[in-house]
Structures are given as C-alpha cells and as structure tokens.
Amino acid sequence: MSAVLLLFATSTANAESGLASYYRGIGKGGEMTCAHRSRPFGSMVRVSYRGRAIQCRVNDRGPFIRGRIIDISTSAARALGILQFGVAHVTIE
C-alpha cells in the first residue's frame, strides 16, 4: 500500500496548474513543442485541458509573461483546442 502512495506522490509532485499561451514554434517534422522556465530541454511534458491531453517536448525557455506557466507550439494548441482562445488554464506534468 505504501508503494502505491509513494508512486502517486511522486507522479503528482511535478504537476503544475496555470495559464498556457501558444507561440509559432515548430518542432522537427511537426512535433509538438513547448517552452518552460525550468524543465530540462528535451524532456516530455503532458499538457491537459478539459479532458484533452498531449505530449510536448521542451525546446525553449519561457514564458516570460507573469502568470503563465508554459508556452506551447501552434500545433499543440490546435490539438488541445485552445488555438482560438490564445490563453487557457491547463495542467502540466
């Protein structure tokens, strides 16, 4: 039982929730990419919005606007359904 709790605790320890915006970044072969202030370059993050989730590769630093936790590429914003909003509240892990 404690192993299950430990696994749950470590899997949610890196979760963040906040505002996401998008930029015109393009990854190799249309890959969905993102900019994050502290996650290592090349790491994969799961971005969730209203029941949709995608995987993005961190390839840049940002966002540099207060209150935002991640910038995602246009293709990632389209896949999440936030392209028309510009900014949306997401969860990342």
Secondary structure, 3 states (H helix, E strand, C coil): CHHHHHHHHHHHHCCEEEEEEEECCCCHHHCCEEECCCCCCCCEEEEEECCEEEEEEEEECCCCCCCEEEEEEHHHHHHHCCCCCCEEEEEEC
